[in-house]
């Protein structure tokens, strides 16, 4: 029942995925959570109101850029409480239609993981939904049931990618409850055989693609897909280049234009073919979760785009 007088409130509901899809309902400021979602579900011809998730976000046509804050199941006593969220008055709420009831979803952690196939260029985004106390190992085991592996005993790892750099390689025992896949990208990939039995002098380094902007003070821009790569004791850049070209399948004419540099804090030190690469990557060159030194491949941004599909 609507309350009359000053308690009437027209609320505009926008789809979180498609903000231009909106409708308005006249409600009461005294409506509770269940009252509101029932009205929304009725408008959308949805049988189960518990599959509606409401979200608070400022309205400027770019909801995702405003860090939408989902409202917990039965997360307000009166509608007026949420419309005055954090001292900001609004008459707009966003909504999503979920595939499972919100109370059940709140006990789960949902992660979007981009799986990079070992031999194909295609990337498939998988939505992984597991109990919050699950670990990275559980994510990988779940992924293995959904992806095409190069062989049945393939091992996977989970990486955090940001701005075309590898931020972190997740340990298998890390709880997924604290993993954030926004704005970072989570990437899963097979661990190459050559990385599984490293000699004591081998180095597993980060490799990034980059360009330098044309200005009096060139700014370094990372691009493309970063990757991990093994360099061996005594190996020269000329030898490393052969293996990198084979890995990336770059034609000779294009690859001949690439420059190679050791980068630290965004400053490139260019390498010659005769340089022993591992000398630039001693163990004390690493610091915390962020790699302070990596091998940079400088070239125009012509790396092939990997096709990307979503798999729910």
Helices and strands as residue ranges (DSSP letters): G 5-7, E 8-15, E 22-28, H 33-43, G 49-51, E 52-56, G 63-66, E 69-70, H 79-83, G 85-87, E 92-97, H 102-105, E 108-116, E 123-131, H 136-144, E 156-162, E 165-169, G 176-178, E 185-190, G 193-195, E 203-212, E 220-231, H 237-248, H 252-255, E 259-264, E 267-270, G 277-280, G 283-285, E 293-298, E 308-311
